[in-house]
Amino acid sequence: MVIKEGDLVITLPKVEKIRAIVDNVVKDQIGIVVSRSSKFDEKTVYGVLLEGEVYYLFEDEVELVEEKC
């Protein structure tokens, strides 16, 4: 999966288990990638704008919207 800045992404169920953002981010939210950070623990980190807030999520916590359609 190649995700770049400006892409629309949807959050996956895995985000609901992240303690730091519990109740703020839920599965199936659509957001836009505003930054692509370096890799951490072999995974790319993305800055995703969701409802006016930027959340930094790993590549396995989001999926391109275009792939869902």
BELNORVEN-V182760 format. One line per field, one symbol per residue. ss: DSSP state (~ for helix, > for strand, _ for the rest). phi: phi as a letter, one per 20 degrees, with the letter a starting at -180 (. if undefined). burial: I if it has 9 or more other C-alpha atoms within 8 Angstrom, else O. Layout:
# BELNORVEN-V182760
ss = ???
phi = ???
burial = ???
This chain:
# BELNORVEN-V182760
ss = _______>>>>_~~~~~_~~~________>>>>>>>>>>>__>>>>>>>>__>>>>>>~~~>>>~~~~_
phi = .ddcgnfeccfeggffeegfcgmeccfmedbdfdbceffclmcfddedeclncedecffedcbffgfff
burial = OOOOIOIIIIIIIOIIOOOOOIOOIIIOIIIIIIIIOOOOOOIIIIIIIIOOOOIOIIIOIIIIIOOOO
